[in-house]
């Protein structure tokens, strides 16, 4: 009888624990921002209509759905940045087109589009998050990786980002500078006339292939941080612009891992990847026409 009672008690404990866990897990709410319309430009719809009947708690999640080729979600730190559509010191940037943002702490959270025109037209959201004592506090997000404080290079100097008179103008511009992790490229242009597409490889760069960009910038004042070593490629997606020379290839270094090159004298055996990149890039330099 005692054994039966213990078994029954154990089963009851397991069931109770499972029910508590199930209730805790299911208590968090997932909100699709903008409902069926998603994350888009609407006249203050998000703040005056979409949020008015909702209460956001720690542990809830926001789902932003949009076209990642033309939009993003930028979390800014305060009301002033939110009011003036200032994304220069963003807390986080999401650009997958289906971003799930978990509300991890109480307080106000501010979200905007980095496209200033769209942000000014109403594509911004502020939510007030409250802590519900009956819900477990989610774990904190992973620590943000801090990049070194780098230099800011205005692409093209006074010319900015525009169709050049010489097709190798931006090649020459990049040759004059050494880029390190943490440096930033500033692209300035008329946002009605141009844009900046970051693309993934040399074949796409040579053929001006804009089909699958890594990221898209359209504000006219785009600040792009170089976060990893290697070759980075940027083009304009506007018809004929890239083909006319509006494209940029920059090498971010230094890369110090030695590589072995066959069929060369022993003194030249240890070459850095940066040497290889520089030699490789020079092979693509346009040749003068006779």
Rosetta blueprint (number, residue, H / E / L):
1 X L
2 X H
3 X H
4 X H
5 X H
6 X H
7 X H
8 X H
9 X H
10 X H
11 X H
12 X H
13 X H
14 X H
15 X H
16 X H
17 X H
18 X H
19 X H
20 X H
21 X H
22 X H
23 X H
24 X H
25 X H
26 X H
27 X L
28 X L
29 X L
30 X E
31 X E
32 X E
33 X L
34 X L
35 X H
36 X H
37 X H
38 X L
39 X L
40 X L
41 X L
42 X L
43 X L
44 X L
45 X H
46 X H
47 X H
48 X H
49 X H
50 X H
51 X L
52 X L
53 X L
54 X L
55 X L
56 X E
57 X E
58 X L
59 X L
60 X L
61 X E
62 X E
63 X E
64 X E
65 X E
66 X L
67 X L
68 X L
69 X L
70 X L
71 X L
72 X L
73 X E
74 X E
75 X E
76 X E
77 X L
78 X L
79 X H
80 X H
81 X H
82 X H
83 X H
84 X L
85 X L
86 X L
87 X L
88 X L
89 X L
90 X L
91 X L
92 X E
93 X E
94 X E
95 X L
96 X L
97 X L
98 X E
99 X E
100 X E
101 X E
102 X E
103 X L
104 X L
105 X L
106 X L
107 X E
108 X E
109 X E
110 X E
111 X E
112 X E
113 X L
114 X L
115 X L
116 X H
117 X H
118 X H
119 X H
120 X H
121 X L
122 X L
123 X L
124 X E
125 X E
126 X E
127 X E
128 X E
129 X E
130 X E
131 X L
132 X L
133 X L
134 X L
135 X L
136 X L
137 X L
138 X L
139 X L
140 X L
141 X L
142 X L
143 X L
144 X L
145 X L
146 X L
147 X L
148 X L
149 X L
150 X L
151 X L
152 X E
153 X E
154 X E
155 X L
156 X L
157 X H
158 X H
159 X H
160 X L
161 X L
162 X L
163 X L
164 X L
165 X L
166 X L
167 X L
168 X L
169 X H
170 X H
171 X H
172 X H
173 X H
174 X H
175 X H
176 X L
177 X L
178 X L
179 X E
180 X E
181 X L
182 X L
183 X L
184 X E
185 X E
186 X E
187 X E
188 X E
189 X L
190 X L
191 X L
192 X L
193 X L
194 X L
195 X L
196 X E
197 X E
198 X E
199 X E
200 X L
201 X L
202 X H
203 X H
204 X H
205 X H
206 X H
207 X H
208 X L
209 X L
210 X L
211 X L
212 X L
213 X L
214 X L
215 X E
216 X E
217 X E
218 X L
219 X L
220 X L
221 X E
222 X E
223 X E
224 X E
225 X E
226 X L
227 X L
228 X L
229 X L
230 X E
231 X E
232 X E
233 X E
234 X E
235 X E
236 X L
237 X L
238 X L
239 X L
240 X L
241 X L
242 X L
243 X L
244 X L
245 X L
246 X L
247 X E
248 X E
249 X E
250 X E
251 X E
252 X E
253 X E
254 X L
255 X L
256 X L
257 X L
258 X E
259 X E
260 X E
261 X L
262 X L
263 X L
264 X L
265 X L
266 X H
267 X H
268 X H
269 X L
270 X E
271 X E
272 X E
273 X H
274 X H
275 X H
276 X H
277 X H
278 X H
279 X H
280 X H
281 X H
282 X H
283 X L
284 X L
285 X L
286 X L
287 X L
288 X L
289 X L
290 X L
